[in-house]
């Protein structure tokens, strides 16, 4: 099931209905008038709402509790020099699963941004009312973008399982023939790169994960027999397997973000080359043949 539509695994449906009526922003005074209700339509002890704040101040008459009740939200006129209103919902998670919130509502004369992760830190149910530690905060940021008043109603937030998207790594070049994700992993993913078909693809890698990039320099593509001999403690340096004698046809160049990191003879000395790269941020890795 797609994570975009997957709700809490422990329940069949979980929708936070946020009805905000009479949200008017006036260009001259930047005053926002907001009132309405927040409906928590679930009888479950998965999430506990610790606090709800408007512009970093706890709303009046707020009572903490599980998401199974209706909360009146009458906030009145709100002065905002920027035309932005932020509602923050602090939550405690009693499960091991991380969650976030989404909303597919398109607003007129305003934009709605939803952010935040609720960490699955398995807070015991008996401790939710007394623990000072929250699992995370979901923030609703409403930004006025028009020239007339704005009316918002029936904004539904769906809580879904959060999966870390990882770091985006772009793989390029005519000699980046394969790669392995994760130290100790033995699964070789071939790219099909060649001089007539250089690759240009993006993969997702968890932060601080090493990947091994492989060059099939010469001979049959049986790198599988060498996987257990990879030195994962090395980084950013070409290492070779299986010595051969052949005609030198150029250099295999390893680039990271267009910077030359290392190079090796092409079609001579070794049948295979590999290099270990520790992924700490978005980057581009290119291995290409240069004469």
Protein Blocks (a to p, Z undefined) as FASTA:
>chain_A
ZZklmccfkbmbdcdddddehiacdfklopacddddddddbddfkbccfbdceehiaceh
iacdddfbccdddebjaddfkopacdddddddfbfbdcddddfbdcehiacddeddddde
hpafklmmmpcbdfbdcddddddfbfbdcddehiacdddddddebjadddedjklmbcce
hehiabdcdehiafklccdddddddehiacdddddfbccddfklmmmmpcfkbghiacde
hiaddddebdcdddeehiafbdcdehihiabdcdddddfbdcdddddddZZ
